[in-house]
Structure formats: structure tokens, C-alpha cells
Amino acid sequence: MTAGPAAVERSEARRRGRPRDAQATRAITEAALRQLAASGYAGVSMESIASEAGVARATVYRRFRDKADLITAAIADNAGGRFPTAPPTTPGPTSSIIWRSSTTASARAVSR
């Protein structure tokens, strides 16, 4: 899997210095999507994404201006719709409904 179009456009603007590691970018955007699906936009932080992706926070900020830029790029790069499909394993008959509606609402809020 290669970096998506949004990440490629940003990287083409900067050609000086050492090339960006595509694996780090992919790890960052995938961690962002996982956290967005699990916690919603408000529950995501640049620091928690960096930690989950196994990179320094500075690495995240070198690629993305802020949380909105990162989430937007992650969703744009995820045009195939690879959001997690399984609901969390919390007990109760409404947990999957709450999970699906929060994931959909988060995705809609970011796309506006």
C-alpha cells in the first residue's frame, strides 16, 4: 500500500532534504483512522496517534499541520472505506448501534 493522494500532494511541495518515510505516513494515517473509529474526533490527539503509530510527535507535525489536516488526509487516503467494520466488544444490545452511529457522525463531521 502506498501513501494516498493527499499525502503525495503535500510531499511533492517539499523536495529538499531527506525523503519522507512512506511507512511512517501510512502508520500515522492508519492509527488516526483506528482512533477516529474507536473514540470519535474529540477523542483523538496528535500525541496518541504518534504513540500508536510508533513515531515521534514531531514526525506527525512534519507531515500534517494539525489534527483536522491529519484526519482529513487519513479519510481522503482511505477512499476504499477501510474503517473497522466490527463493533466493540462491550456488552449490551445497543453497543453496536452506538458504535456505528458515532463512527458515521465522526466521519460526517470531519468531511464538512
C-alpha positions, 0 to 999 in steps of 0.5 A: 500500500502506498501513501494516498493522494493527499499525502503525495500532494503535500510531499511533492511541495517539499523536495529538499532534504531527506525523503519522507518515510512512506511507512511512517505516513501510512502508520500515522494515517492508519492509527488516526483512522483506528482512533477516529473509529474507536473514540470519535474526533474529540477523542483523538490527539496528535500525541496518541496517534504518534504513540500508536503509530510508533513515531515521534510527535514531531514526525506527525507535525512534519507531515500534517499541520494539525489534527483536522489536516491529519484526519482529513488526509487519513479519510481522503487516503482511505477512499476504499472505506477501510474503517473497522467494520466490527463493533466493540466488544462491550456488552449490551444490545445497543453497543453496536448501534452506538458504535456505528452511529458515532463512527458515521457522525465522526466521519460526517463531521470531519468531511464538512 
